[in-house]
Amino acid sequence: MFSTVAALAGPDRVLEASRTIVAWASGFVSMELAGAFRLGGDVDAAFEYGVERIAEAIASPGHSAHASEPVAD
């Protein structure tokens, strides 16, 4: 997984990006197993949508700096 995430996020953000993906997927699966998706629609399509959006966000340039780091003007 790290090599795939590193290709998207870069080596400097692979740990943070991996944690984000695992946390999202864990929450999604937990909700599905608990029967929390009762509004209708295609749950598989929703999962795919989420994966695509997270991958786009992780791969996008211009990741914000950590909150403790000063931001250049």
C-alpha positions in Angstrom: 0.0 0.0 0.0 2.8 2.4 0.9 4.2 2.3 -2.7 0.9 3.1 -4.2 0.2 5.9 -1.7 3.8 7.2 -2.1 3.2 7.5 -5.9 0.2 9.7 -5.2 1.3 11.7 -2.2 5.1 11.7 -2.5 7.5 10.1 -0.1 7.3 13.0 2.4 3.5 12.5 2.9 3.1 8.8 2.5 2.5 8.1 6.2 -0.1 10.8 6.6 -1.8 9.9 3.3 -1.9 6.2 4.3 -3.4 6.9 7.7 -6.1 9.0 6.0 -7.0 6.2 3.5 -7.1 3.5 6.2 -9.2 5.7 8.6 -11.7 6.5 5.8 -11.9 2.9 4.6 -12.3 1.6 8.1 -15.1 4.0 8.8 -16.9 3.2 5.6 -16.7 -0.6 6.1 -17.7 -0.3 9.8 -20.8 1.7 8.7 -21.7 -0.8 6.0 -21.4 -3.8 8.4 -23.6 -1.9 10.9 -26.3 -1.4 8.3 -25.8 2.4 8.4 -26.3 3.0 4.7 -30.1 2.8 4.5 -30.8 5.8 2.3 -30.7 3.8 -0.8 -28.3 4.2 -3.7 -25.4 2.0 -4.7 -23.0 1.5 -1.8 -20.3 0.1 -4.1 -20.6 3.2 -6.2 -20.3 5.4 -3.1 -17.2 3.5 -2.0 -15.6 4.0 -5.5 -16.5 7.7 -5.4 -14.9 8.1 -2.0 -11.7 6.3 -3.2 -11.5 8.5 -6.3 -12.0 11.7 -4.3 -9.4 10.8 -1.7 -6.9 9.7 -4.3 -7.4 13.0 -6.1 -7.0 15.0 -2.9 -3.8 13.1 -1.9 -2.3 13.5 -5.4 -3.1 17.1 -5.8 -0.2 19.6 -5.6 -0.1 22.3 -3.1 -0.6 20.3 0.1 -1.0 22.7 2.9 1.8 23.0 5.4 1.4 21.7 8.9 -0.5 24.2 11.1 2.6 24.7 13.3 4.7 25.8 10.3 4.7 29.4 9.3 3.0 30.2 6.0 4.9 32.5 3.5 3.2 35.7 2.4 
